[in-house]
Amino acid sequence: TPLFDVETIALSLQGKAPLVDVDVEGRPGRMVGLTTIDQGRRYVVAVGIHRDSVDMMLARLGWLLLGVWVFGLLATSAAGFALASRALQPIDRITKRAAAIARGDFAARLDAPLVDDEIGRMTRLLNEMLARLNGAIEANRHFAADASHELRSPLTAMAGEIDVALRRPRTEQEYRDTLQLVRERLSE
């Protein structure tokens, strides 16, 4: 049986050299028809190769490339995870310290930043805000303590006056005088 059909021979004689898949003795192959001239006559020479060994090598190459791709994907994922984890460690520390501060430890501060990047600037600003917040809380505590002390003295004096007035029966005028004295103490 001829390896090329008439159309392929015609194209080969025109110099177009078409590739053709063939079956030679049960083995797949690929051939090309090349034109040659001998003593003024044109001939088509069939040049080819059996494809089975090439197909096997291409299949092996495909599996190798798949393995390289899977390994590359895993290695890239692991490296990306490690880098992302390392980059997020400062944020994790900030979150843990902020949780302690939120539980009432207003004197605590975030770790001083090692680098002047976005996280470092955010840490510095948060520490400044915490310092102001702690100052406001301390001022509020001092005010409450001072107000408590200032209120305790007049209240103690009023309670003493009332206790004295209640020790024995009094006239209406004596009760009025005691109430007037307590009222004056409130105005002080």
Secondary structure as GFF3:
##gff-version 3
##sequence-region A 1 188
A	DSSP	alpha_helix	6	13	.	.	.	ID=ss1
A	DSSP	beta_strand	19	24	.	.	.	ID=ss2
A	DSSP	beta_strand	27	38	.	.	.	ID=ss3
A	DSSP	beta_strand	41	50	.	.	.	ID=ss4
A	DSSP	alpha_helix	52	102	.	.	.	ID=ss5
A	DSSP	alpha_helix	118	166	.	.	.	ID=ss6
A	DSSP	alpha_helix	172	187	.	.	.	ID=ss7
###
